[in-house]
């Protein structure tokens, strides 16, 4: 169920964390919408087919997983709890701290998904594992009653600039994609706020407050700005 070999997730191990993520089939690829606030630019620049995602077998597995989440929710969540418990044990054996990112290629409101653990109903999986860190990126502006152990980073797109300052005001950091090439430094500031390098690791809950999380364009985002999804900082001629 979990992805562990994602290069971004693996980077956290040098900081003492073992991250486990879930790849759903994004947007409506599975027949179910899991990215309802995604912009056109976000959808076309999605990294769904990067890495192992370029293989049909992997894509089919992600589609099947997404459909199970919607069509066999109780069974899916029972399996998910078992995998979380196993992942915690694995991280402990490796002397690493577990962390979970369930929306690698989706934007599900996990705080609204109740789970049953050992006969006890919990409001969500974060409540079932209160000592464990969960985190995600999101484009939803209406995330409310977020558990203390669930860290969210808002994602800027070409169509939600009007929401960015409000999300900063609410205490979120905001991720932004630049056209900076791999190996080159990101801008140090953007629109008056500091920019940190979000490609150094994926552990967003370790980030300082009030910053842009700068990301370099990858996949399709390296080739096009997708009508403003990618911030242009260099001459592409």
Beta strands, then each sheet from edge to edge (+ up, - down):
strand 1: 17-21
strand 2: 97-101
strand 3: 115-117
strand 4: 120-122
strand 5: 133-138
strand 6: 150-155
strand 7: 174-178
strand 8: 189-190
strand 9: 193-197
strand 10: 212-216
strand 11: 230-231
sheet 1: 1+ 2+ 5+ 6+ 7+ 10+ 9+ 8-
sheet 2: 1+ 2+ 5+ 6+ 7+ 11+
sheet 3: 3+ 4-
end
